[in-house]
Protein backbone atom coordinates (compact mmCIF):
# COMPACT_ATOMS: atom_id res chain seq x y z
CA UNK A 1 0.00 0.00 0.00
CA UNK A 2 2.02 2.93 -1.16
CA UNK A 3 0.77 6.26 0.05
CA UNK A 4 -1.35 8.09 -2.56
CA UNK A 5 -2.36 4.92 -4.39
CA UNK A 6 -5.74 5.27 -6.07
CA UNK A 7 -8.02 2.25 -5.61
CA UNK A 8 -11.39 1.42 -7.08
CA UNK A 9 -14.24 1.76 -4.62
CA UNK A 10 -16.18 -1.52 -4.53
CA UNK A 11 -18.51 -0.25 -1.78
CA UNK A 12 -22.02 1.10 -1.81
CA UNK A 13 -20.81 4.63 -2.62
CA UNK A 14 -18.97 3.64 -5.80
CA UNK A 15 -21.61 5.28 -8.03
CA UNK A 16 -20.76 8.72 -6.71
CA UNK A 17 -17.19 8.08 -5.64
CA UNK A 18 -15.62 5.47 -7.92
CA UNK A 19 -12.11 5.89 -6.49
CA UNK A 20 -10.47 6.13 -3.08
CA UNK A 21 -7.09 7.76 -2.51
CA UNK A 22 -4.96 6.22 0.27
CA UNK A 23 -3.75 9.13 2.39
CA UNK A 24 -1.92 7.52 5.27
CA UNK A 25 1.76 6.79 5.25
CA UNK A 26 3.01 3.38 4.19
CA UNK A 27 4.49 3.13 7.70
CA UNK A 28 0.98 2.16 8.84
CA UNK A 29 0.26 -0.44 6.16
CA UNK A 30 -0.22 -3.20 8.72
CA UNK A 31 -3.17 -1.40 10.32
CA UNK A 32 -6.65 -2.89 9.93
CA UNK A 33 -8.12 0.43 8.74
CA UNK A 34 -6.69 2.84 6.19
CA UNK A 35 -7.32 6.57 5.89
CA UNK A 36 -8.74 7.41 2.46
CA UNK A 37 -10.22 10.36 0.60
CA UNK A 38 -13.00 9.66 -1.90
CA UNK A 39 -12.66 10.88 -5.48
CA UNK A 40 -15.65 11.88 -7.63
CA UNK A 41 -15.99 12.58 -11.34
CA UNK A 42 -15.20 16.26 -11.90
CA UNK A 43 -18.55 16.72 -13.65
CA UNK A 44 -20.23 16.37 -10.24
CA UNK A 45 -18.31 19.46 -9.07
CA UNK A 46 -18.43 21.95 -11.96
CA UNK A 47 -17.61 24.77 -9.54
CA UNK A 48 -15.13 23.85 -6.84
CA UNK A 49 -12.33 25.35 -4.79
CA UNK A 50 -9.12 23.93 -6.28
CA UNK A 51 -7.37 24.41 -2.93
CA UNK A 52 -9.80 22.09 -1.14
CA UNK A 53 -10.92 19.85 -4.00
CA UNK A 54 -8.14 19.62 -6.57
CA UNK A 55 -8.75 17.71 -9.78
CA UNK A 56 -6.61 14.83 -11.06
CA UNK A 57 -6.81 12.52 -14.05
CA UNK A 58 -7.66 8.98 -12.97
CA UNK A 59 -8.10 6.26 -15.54
CA UNK A 60 -8.18 8.87 -18.31
CA UNK A 61 -10.87 11.13 -16.82
CA UNK A 62 -10.80 14.12 -14.44
CA UNK A 63 -11.76 13.37 -10.85
CA UNK A 64 -12.01 15.69 -7.87
CA UNK A 65 -10.49 14.88 -4.49
CA UNK A 66 -13.39 15.20 -2.03
CA UNK A 67 -11.18 16.24 0.87
CA UNK A 68 -14.06 16.90 3.26
CA UNK A 69 -15.05 13.24 2.83
CA UNK A 70 -11.87 11.95 4.46
CA UNK A 71 -12.59 8.70 6.31
CA UNK A 72 -11.10 5.34 7.16
CA UNK A 73 -12.16 1.93 5.95
CA UNK A 74 -11.08 -1.66 6.52
CA UNK A 75 -8.15 -2.32 4.19
CA UNK A 76 -9.84 -5.36 2.68
CA UNK A 77 -12.61 -3.05 1.40
CA UNK A 78 -10.26 -1.33 -1.06
CA UNK A 79 -10.56 -2.39 -4.67
CA UNK A 80 -7.81 -2.73 -7.26
CA UNK A 81 -5.07 -0.14 -7.59
CA UNK A 82 -5.56 1.94 -10.74
CA UNK A 83 -2.76 4.46 -10.23
CA UNK A 84 -0.66 6.50 -7.87
CA UNK A 85 -0.74 10.27 -7.38
CA UNK A 86 2.64 10.49 -5.66
CA UNK A 87 3.74 13.07 -8.22
CA UNK A 88 0.87 15.27 -7.01
CA UNK A 89 1.65 14.91 -3.30
CA UNK A 90 2.12 18.64 -2.75
CA UNK A 91 -1.36 19.48 -4.08
CA UNK A 92 -2.95 16.68 -2.05
CA UNK A 93 -1.20 17.63 1.19
CA UNK A 94 -2.05 21.29 0.54
CA UNK A 95 -5.75 20.36 0.23
CA UNK A 96 -5.69 18.48 3.54
CA UNK A 97 -3.78 21.35 5.15
CA UNK A 98 -6.30 23.85 3.80
CA UNK A 99 -9.14 21.81 5.29
CA UNK A 100 -7.44 21.42 8.67
CA UNK A 101 -5.72 24.75 9.17
CA UNK A 102 -6.63 27.46 6.73
CA UNK A 103 -10.17 27.09 5.50
CA UNK A 104 -11.76 28.12 8.78
CA UNK A 105 -9.69 31.15 9.69
DSSP file (Angstrom, degrees, kcal/mol; ACC not computed):
  #  RESIDUE AA STRUCTURE BP1 BP2  ACC     N-H-->O    O-->H-N    N-H-->O    O-->H-N    TCO  KAPPA ALPHA  PHI   PSI    X-CA   Y-CA   Z-CA
    1    1 A X              0   0    0      0, 0.0     2,-0.2     0, 0.0     3,-0.1   0.000 360.0 360.0 360.0  82.6    0.0    0.0    0.0
    2    2 A X    >   -     0   0    0      1,-0.1     3,-1.5     2,-0.1    20,-0.2  -0.494 360.0 -98.5 -68.3 143.0    2.0    2.9   -1.2
    3    3 A X  T 3  S+     0   0    0      1,-0.2    20,-0.2    -2,-0.2    83,-0.1  -0.337 108.2  24.2 -58.2 142.3    0.8    6.3    0.0
    4    4 A X  T 3  S+     0   0    0     18,-2.6    81,-2.9     1,-0.3    -1,-0.2   0.610  82.5 151.4  72.2  17.1   -1.4    8.1   -2.6
    5    5 A X  E <   -A   84   0A   0     -3,-1.5    17,-2.7    79,-0.2     2,-0.5  -0.531  41.5-135.9 -67.4 144.7   -2.4    4.9   -4.4
    6    6 A X  E     -AB  83  21A   0     77,-3.1    76,-3.2    15,-0.2    77,-1.1  -0.937  25.7-173.7-106.3 123.7   -5.7    5.3   -6.1
    7    7 A X  E     -AB  81  20A   0     13,-2.9    13,-2.5    -2,-0.5    74,-0.2  -0.808  28.7-106.5-113.1 153.2   -8.0    2.3   -5.6
    8    8 A X  E     - B   0  19A   0     72,-2.3    71,-2.3    -2,-0.3     2,-0.8  -0.470  32.9-125.7 -69.1 153.9  -11.4    1.4   -7.1
    9    9 A X  E     +A   78   0A   0      9,-2.1    69,-0.1    69,-0.2     8,-0.1  -0.890  29.2 176.9-105.0 103.3  -14.2    1.8   -4.6
   10   10 A X        +     0   0    0     -2,-0.8    -1,-0.1    67,-0.6    68,-0.1   0.476  50.7 100.7 -84.2   0.1  -16.2   -1.5   -4.5
   11   11 A X  S >  S-     0   0    0     66,-0.2     3,-1.7     1,-0.1     4,-0.2  -0.002  94.6 -84.9 -80.7-175.2  -18.5   -0.3   -1.8
   12   12 A X  T 3  S+     0   0    0      1,-0.3     3,-0.4     2,-0.1    -1,-0.1   0.699 124.2  57.1 -63.9 -22.0  -22.0    1.1   -1.8
   13   13 A X  T >> S+     0   0    0      1,-0.2     4,-2.6     2,-0.1     3,-1.0   0.339  71.6 107.3 -92.2   7.1  -20.8    4.6   -2.6
   14   14 A X  T <4  +     0   0    0     -3,-1.7    -1,-0.2     1,-0.3    -2,-0.1   0.762  69.0  65.0 -61.4 -25.7  -19.0    3.6   -5.8
   15   15 A X  T 34 S+     0   0    0     -3,-0.4    -1,-0.3     1,-0.2     3,-0.2   0.898 117.6  24.9 -62.7 -40.4  -21.6    5.3   -8.0
   16   16 A X  T <4 S+     0   0    0     -3,-1.0    25,-0.4     1,-0.2     2,-0.3   0.747 136.7  31.7 -92.7 -28.0  -20.8    8.7   -6.7
   17   17 A X     <  +     0   0    0     -4,-2.6    -1,-0.2    23,-0.2    23,-0.2  -0.735  63.7 172.0-133.2  81.3  -17.2    8.1   -5.6
   18   18 A X        +     0   0    0     -2,-0.3    -9,-2.1    -3,-0.2     2,-0.3   0.656  65.3  45.8 -71.4 -14.1  -15.6    5.5   -7.9
   19   19 A X  E     -BC   8  39A   0     20,-1.3    20,-2.6   -11,-0.2     2,-0.4  -0.936  61.1-157.1-131.8 153.7  -12.1    5.9   -6.5
   20   20 A X  E     -BC   7  38A   0    -13,-2.5   -13,-2.9    -2,-0.3     2,-0.5  -0.998  12.8-146.8-127.6 130.5  -10.5    6.1   -3.1
   21   21 A X  E     -BC   6  37A   0     16,-2.9    16,-2.0    -2,-0.4     2,-0.6  -0.860  17.1-131.8 -98.0 124.6   -7.1    7.8   -2.5
   22   22 A X  E     + C   0  36A   0    -17,-2.7   -18,-2.6    -2,-0.5    14,-0.2  -0.653  29.7 175.0 -75.8 120.0   -5.0    6.2    0.3
   23   23 A X        +     0   0    0     12,-2.6    -1,-0.2    -2,-0.6    13,-0.2   0.817  43.6  91.4 -95.9 -36.9   -3.7    9.1    2.4
   24   24 A X  S    S-     0   0    0     11,-1.1   -20,-0.2     1,-0.1    10,-0.0  -0.168  83.8 -94.0 -68.9 157.0   -1.9    7.5    5.3
   25   25 A X    >   -     0   0    0      1,-0.1     3,-2.0   -22,-0.1    -1,-0.1  -0.289  27.1-119.4 -65.5 148.2    1.8    6.8    5.3
   26   26 A X  G >  S+     0   0    0      1,-0.3     3,-1.7     2,-0.2     4,-0.1   0.665 107.0  80.4 -61.9 -16.2    3.0    3.4    4.2
   27   27 A X  G 3  S+     0   0    0      1,-0.3     3,-0.3     2,-0.1    -1,-0.3   0.763  94.4  47.6 -60.4 -23.6    4.5    3.1    7.7
   28   28 A X  G X  S+     0   0    0     -3,-2.0     3,-1.8     1,-0.2    -1,-0.3   0.050  72.9 120.1-106.4  24.5    1.0    2.2    8.8
   29   29 A X  T <   +     0   0    0     -3,-1.7    -1,-0.2     1,-0.3    -2,-0.1   0.672  68.6  61.6 -66.5 -16.9    0.3   -0.4    6.2
   30   30 A X  T 3  S+     0   0    0     -3,-0.3    -1,-0.3    -4,-0.1    -2,-0.1   0.548  80.5 111.0 -86.4  -5.7   -0.2   -3.2    8.7
   31   31 A X  S <  S-     0   0    0     -3,-1.8    44,-0.1     1,-0.1    -3,-0.0  -0.284  73.3-129.5 -66.3 154.0   -3.2   -1.4   10.3
   32   32 A X  S    S+     0   0    0     42,-0.1    43,-2.4     1,-0.1     2,-0.4   0.772  93.1  45.2 -74.7 -26.7   -6.6   -2.9    9.9
   33   33 A X  E    S- D   0  74A   0     41,-0.3     2,-0.4    42,-0.1    41,-0.2  -0.933  71.8-154.9-121.7 143.3   -8.1    0.4    8.7
   34   34 A X  E     - D   0  73A   0     39,-2.9    39,-2.1    -2,-0.4     2,-0.5  -0.933  19.8-121.8-119.4 141.5   -6.7    2.8    6.2
   35   35 A X  E     + D   0  72A   0     -2,-0.4   -12,-2.6    37,-0.2   -11,-1.1  -0.682  42.2 172.1 -80.9 126.1   -7.3    6.6    5.9
   36   36 A X  E     -CD  22  71A   0     35,-2.7    35,-2.6    -2,-0.5     2,-0.4  -0.908  29.6-145.1-134.1 159.3   -8.7    7.4    2.5
   37   37 A X  E     -C   21   0A   0    -16,-2.0   -16,-2.9    -2,-0.3    33,-0.1  -0.997  28.3-125.5-122.5 126.9  -10.2   10.4    0.6
   38   38 A X  E     -C   20   0A   0     28,-0.5    28,-2.7    -2,-0.4     2,-0.4  -0.343  18.3-149.1 -69.2 153.3  -13.0    9.7   -1.9
   39   39 A X  E     -CE  19  65A   0    -20,-2.6   -20,-1.3    26,-0.2     2,-0.3  -0.989  12.3-168.3-125.0 134.7  -12.7   10.9   -5.5
   40   40 A X  E     - E   0  64A   0     24,-2.3    24,-3.3    -2,-0.4   -23,-0.2  -0.860  36.6 -87.5-119.9 152.9  -15.6   11.9   -7.6
   41   41 A X  E >   - E   0  63A   0    -25,-0.4     3,-2.0    -2,-0.3     4,-0.3  -0.357  38.8-125.3 -55.9 136.6  -16.0   12.6  -11.3
   42   42 A X  G >  S+     0   0    0     20,-2.3     3,-1.9     1,-0.3    -1,-0.2   0.777 105.8  71.9 -58.9 -27.3  -15.2   16.3  -11.9
   43   43 A X  G >  S+     0   0    0     19,-0.3     3,-0.5     1,-0.3    -1,-0.3   0.767  89.8  60.9 -60.9 -24.5  -18.6   16.7  -13.7
   44   44 A X  G <  S+     0   0    0     -3,-2.0    -1,-0.3     1,-0.3    -2,-0.2   0.675 110.4  41.7 -74.0 -16.6  -20.2   16.4  -10.2
   45   45 A X  G <   +     0   0    0     -3,-1.9    -1,-0.3    -4,-0.3    -2,-0.1  -0.559  64.0 160.4-129.2  65.9  -18.3   19.5   -9.1
   46   46 A X  S <  S+     0   0    0     -3,-0.5     2,-0.5     1,-0.2    -1,-0.1   0.818  78.7  37.8 -62.1 -29.1  -18.4   21.9  -12.0
   47   47 A X  S    S+     0   0    0     -3,-0.1     2,-0.3     2,-0.0    -1,-0.2  -0.978  83.1 146.2-121.3 117.8  -17.6   24.8   -9.5
   48   48 A X        -     0   0    0     -2,-0.5     2,-0.8    -3,-0.1     3,-0.0  -0.979  53.6-105.2-148.3 159.7  -15.1   23.8   -6.8
   49   49 A X    >>  -     0   0    0     -2,-0.3     4,-3.4     1,-0.2     3,-0.9  -0.786  25.9-154.0 -87.3 109.5  -12.3   25.4   -4.8
   50   50 A X  T 34 S+     0   0    0     -2,-0.8    -1,-0.2     1,-0.3     4,-0.1   0.705  92.3  60.5 -61.4 -20.0   -9.1   23.9   -6.3
   51   51 A X  T 34 S+     0   0    0      2,-0.2     3,-0.3     1,-0.1    -1,-0.3   0.905 118.9  26.2 -71.6 -40.1   -7.4   24.4   -2.9
   52   52 A X  T <4 S+     0   0    0     -3,-0.9    15,-0.6     1,-0.2     2,-0.3   0.815 136.0  28.6 -92.3 -35.0   -9.8   22.1   -1.1
   53   53 A X  S  < S-     0   0    0     -4,-3.4    -1,-0.2    13,-0.1    -2,-0.2  -0.587  77.7-175.9-129.5  69.4  -10.9   19.8   -4.0
   54   54 A X        -     0   0    0     -3,-0.3    11,-2.7    -2,-0.3     2,-0.4  -0.263  21.9-124.5 -66.2 156.1   -8.1   19.6   -6.6
   55   55 A X  E     +F   64   0A   0      9,-0.2     2,-0.3   -16,-0.0     9,-0.2  -0.822  29.0 177.1-106.1 141.6   -8.7   17.7   -9.8
   56   56 A X  E     -F   63   0A   0      7,-3.1     7,-3.0    -2,-0.4     2,-0.5  -0.983  33.8-110.5-139.2 147.8   -6.6   14.8  -11.1
   57   57 A X  E     +F   62   0A   0     -2,-0.3     2,-0.4     5,-0.2     5,-0.2  -0.704  37.6 178.2 -79.0 127.1   -6.8   12.5  -14.0
   58   58 A X  E >  S-F   61   0A   0      3,-3.0     3,-1.4    -2,-0.5    25,-0.1  -0.992  70.1 -12.5-130.6 123.0   -7.7    9.0  -13.0
   59   59 A X  T 3  S-     0   0    0     -2,-0.4    -1,-0.1    23,-0.3     3,-0.1   0.852 131.5 -51.6  55.6  36.4   -8.1    6.3  -15.5
   60   60 A X  T 3  S+     0   0    0      1,-0.2     2,-0.3     0, 0.0    -1,-0.3   0.538 121.8  88.9  83.3   7.7   -8.2    8.9  -18.3
   61   61 A X  E <  S- F   0  58A   0     -3,-1.4    -3,-3.0    -5,-0.1     2,-0.2  -0.983  81.1-101.7-137.3 148.6  -10.9   11.1  -16.8
   62   62 A X  E     - F   0  57A   0     -2,-0.3   -20,-2.3    -5,-0.2     2,-0.4  -0.496  40.2-179.0 -72.1 133.9  -10.8   14.1  -14.4
   63   63 A X  E     -EF  41  56A   0     -7,-3.0    -7,-3.1   -22,-0.3     2,-0.4  -0.985  20.2-132.5-133.4 144.1  -11.8   13.4  -10.9
   64   64 A X  E     -EF  40  55A   0    -24,-3.3   -24,-2.3    -2,-0.4     2,-0.7  -0.784  18.1-125.7 -98.7 136.5  -12.0   15.7   -7.9
   65   65 A X  E     -E   39   0A   0    -11,-2.7     2,-1.6    -2,-0.4   -26,-0.2  -0.730  18.1-150.2 -78.1 116.7  -10.5   14.9   -4.5
   66   66 A X    >   +     0   0    0    -28,-2.7     3,-2.4    -2,-0.7   -28,-0.5  -0.583  23.2 174.8 -91.5  75.4  -13.4   15.2   -2.0
   67   67 A X  G >  S+     0   0    0     -2,-1.6     3,-1.6   -15,-0.6    -1,-0.2   0.811  72.0  60.0 -56.6 -37.3  -11.2   16.2    0.9
   68   68 A X  G 3  S+     0   0    0      1,-0.3    -1,-0.3    -3,-0.2    -2,-0.1   0.634  96.6  65.1 -68.1 -11.0  -14.1   16.9    3.3
   69   69 A X  G <  S+     0   0    0     -3,-2.4    -1,-0.3   -31,-0.2   -31,-0.2   0.260  70.7 147.5 -93.1  12.1  -15.1   13.2    2.8
   70   70 A X    <   +     0   0    0     -3,-1.6     2,-0.3   -33,-0.1   -33,-0.2  -0.181  19.0 143.8 -51.4 136.3  -11.9   11.9    4.5
   71   71 A X  E     -D   36   0A   0    -35,-2.6   -35,-2.7   -37,-0.1     2,-0.4  -0.855  43.8-111.6-155.4-174.3  -12.6    8.7    6.3
   72   72 A X  E     -D   35   0A   0    -37,-0.3     2,-0.3    -2,-0.3   -37,-0.2  -0.991  28.0-178.9-133.8 147.0  -11.1    5.3    7.2
   73   73 A X  E     -D   34   0A   0    -39,-2.1   -39,-2.9    -2,-0.4     2,-0.1  -0.946  41.4 -83.4-138.5 158.0  -12.2    1.9    6.0
   74   74 A X  E >   -D   33   0A   0     -2,-0.3     3,-2.4   -41,-0.2   -41,-0.3  -0.422  42.5-125.8 -59.8 136.1  -11.1   -1.7    6.5
   75   75 A X  G >  S+     0   0    0    -43,-2.4     3,-1.5     1,-0.3    -1,-0.1   0.805 107.7  62.8 -59.8 -29.7   -8.1   -2.3    4.2
   76   76 A X  G 3  S+     0   0    0    -44,-0.3    -1,-0.3     1,-0.3    -2,-0.1   0.610  92.1  67.7 -72.3  -8.1   -9.8   -5.4    2.7
   77   77 A X  G <  S+     0   0    0     -3,-2.4   -67,-0.6     2,-0.0     2,-0.3   0.445  77.7 102.1 -89.5  -0.4  -12.6   -3.1    1.4
   78   78 A X  E <   -A    9   0A   0     -3,-1.5   -69,-0.2    -4,-0.2     3,-0.1  -0.665  64.0-144.6 -82.8 138.1  -10.3   -1.3   -1.1
   79   79 A X  E     -     0   0A   0    -71,-2.3    -1,-0.1    -2,-0.3   -70,-0.1   0.029  44.3 -42.5 -83.3-162.2  -10.6   -2.4   -4.7
   80   80 A X  E     -     0   0A   0    -73,-0.2   -72,-2.3     1,-0.1     2,-0.4  -0.249  61.1-107.4 -65.5 149.3   -7.8   -2.7   -7.3
   81   81 A X  E     +A    7   0A   0    -74,-0.2   -74,-0.3     1,-0.1    -1,-0.1  -0.654  36.5 174.6 -76.5 129.9   -5.1   -0.1   -7.6
   82   82 A X  E     -     0   0A   0    -76,-3.2     2,-0.3    -2,-0.4   -23,-0.3   0.445  60.5 -33.2-114.6  -5.5   -5.6    1.9  -10.7
   83   83 A X  E     -A    6   0A   0    -77,-1.1   -77,-3.1   -25,-0.1     2,-0.4  -0.980  52.5-109.8 172.1-178.1   -2.8    4.5  -10.2
   84   84 A X  E     -A    5   0A   0     -2,-0.3     3,-0.3   -79,-0.3   -79,-0.2  -0.995   6.8-162.4-141.9 133.7   -0.7    6.5   -7.9
   85   85 A X    >   +     0   0    0    -81,-2.9     3,-2.2    -2,-0.4     7,-0.2  -0.020  50.9 125.6-105.0  28.6   -0.7   10.3   -7.4
   86   86 A X  G >   +     0   0    0      1,-0.3     3,-1.5     2,-0.2     4,-0.2   0.819  69.8  60.5 -55.8 -32.9    2.6   10.5   -5.7
   87   87 A X  G 3  S+     0   0    0     -3,-0.3    -1,-0.3     1,-0.3     3,-0.2   0.616 106.0  48.5 -69.9 -11.4    3.7   13.1   -8.2
   88   88 A X  G <> S+     0   0    0     -3,-2.2     4,-2.0     1,-0.1     3,-0.5   0.100  74.0 121.0-110.8  18.5    0.9   15.3   -7.0
   89   89 A X  H <>  +     0   0    0     -3,-1.5     4,-2.9     1,-0.2     5,-0.3   0.835  69.6  56.5 -57.3 -36.5    1.6   14.9   -3.3
   90   90 A X  H  > S+     0   0    0      1,-0.2     4,-2.3     2,-0.2    -1,-0.2   0.926 109.1  45.5 -63.3 -43.9    2.1   18.6   -2.7
   91   91 A X  H  > S+     0   0    0     -3,-0.5     4,-1.7     2,-0.2    -1,-0.2   0.876 115.0  48.3 -66.3 -37.3   -1.4   19.5   -4.1
   92   92 A X  H  X S+     0   0    0     -4,-2.0     4,-2.0     2,-0.2    -2,-0.2   0.942 113.7  45.0 -69.3 -47.4   -3.0   16.7   -2.1
   93   93 A X  H  X S+     0   0    0     -4,-2.9     4,-2.8     1,-0.2    -2,-0.2   0.880 111.1  54.9 -63.9 -37.9   -1.2   17.6    1.2
   94   94 A X  H  X S+     0   0    0     -4,-2.3     4,-2.7    -5,-0.3    -1,-0.2   0.891 106.7  51.2 -61.7 -39.0   -2.0   21.3    0.5
   95   95 A X  H  X S+     0   0    0     -4,-1.7     4,-2.2     2,-0.2    -2,-0.2   0.919 112.2  45.4 -64.9 -43.5   -5.8   20.4    0.2
   96   96 A X  H  X S+     0   0    0     -4,-2.0     4,-2.4     2,-0.2     5,-0.2   0.915 114.0  49.8 -65.8 -41.7   -5.7   18.5    3.5
   97   97 A X  H  X>S+     0   0    0     -4,-2.8     4,-3.3     2,-0.2     5,-1.0   0.910 109.0  52.0 -62.0 -42.7   -3.8   21.4    5.2
   98   98 A X  I  X>S+     0   0    0     -4,-2.7     5,-3.5   -47,-0.2     4,-0.7   0.924 111.7  46.9 -59.9 -44.1   -6.3   23.9    3.8
   99   99 A X  I  <5S+     0   0    0     -4,-2.2    -2,-0.2     1,-0.2    -1,-0.2   0.913 121.0  36.8 -63.1 -43.2   -9.1   21.8    5.3
  100  100 A X  I  <5S+     0   0    0     -4,-2.4    -2,-0.2    -5,-0.1    -1,-0.2   0.845 134.8  10.2 -81.2 -35.1   -7.4   21.4    8.7
  101  101 A X  I  <5S+     0   0    0     -4,-3.3    -3,-0.2    -5,-0.2    -2,-0.1   0.720 127.6  30.5-122.2 -27.5   -5.7   24.7    9.2
  102  102 A X  I ><<S+     0   0    0     -5,-1.0     3,-1.6    -4,-0.7    -3,-0.2   0.802  96.8  71.3-110.9 -35.6   -6.6   27.5    6.7
  103  103 A X  T 3 <S+     0   0    0     -5,-3.5    -4,-0.1     1,-0.3    -1,-0.1   0.672 102.6  45.3 -63.0 -18.8  -10.2   27.1    5.5
  104  104 A X  T 3         0   0    0     -6,-0.3    -1,-0.3     1,-0.2    -2,-0.1   0.419 360.0 360.0-107.5   1.4  -11.8   28.1    8.8
  105  105 A X    <         0   0    0     -3,-1.6    -1,-0.2    -4,-0.0    -2,-0.1   0.501 360.0 360.0 -85.2 360.0   -9.7   31.2    9.7
